Amino acid sequence: MTGFTNWRKSSRSGSGDDSNCVECRVTWRKSSRSGGGDNSSCLEARSQTGGFQVRDSKLGHGSPVFDLAAVDFKALLAAAE
C-alpha cells in the first residue's frame, strides 16, 4: 500500500534534483458503471508504472491504496463482471 500523493516526473527531464521539470499527479478514475451518488459502492483506479492502484471511492483520500500488478488488476476486473 502507498499513499495517495504519487507524483510523476517526465522521463525527458534531467536526472538532477535541480533540473527544470514539471511533475504531474496521476488522477483517480471512477467506473462509468458506478452509481452517480457519493455513497455508491465503487473502486477508483489509476495507472502507475508496472500496474495499477485501487481505493474505495467513498473514503476518498482517507482510503487505503492498494498496488496491483497489471495481471492482478485485469483479474479483478474479470471477477467483477
Steps between C-alpha positions, in 0.01 A plus 500: 500500500615852427368848561279695268755764399687336215677753282658417167802672353552502125750247368635785282599713798856508628606254764599761759267633767553854372399429138218705346205269498128483569364214707145374444273313733310205360127543557255237618233366264164376618319239293235633263286207621498619859199677643495878481468557874785547744387193697516259208720195548789547265874483467710769341810407304802666345791369301856510620824357372466123489137481609209675663384638833147462636313665789148526642323793333286572808807559718686716247840613628433317828485165324785251511665472157588156366767443235414229246705356218331537160414128489336519845302811404372324186397201715316734738309655209414158359371380838284812538312449171 
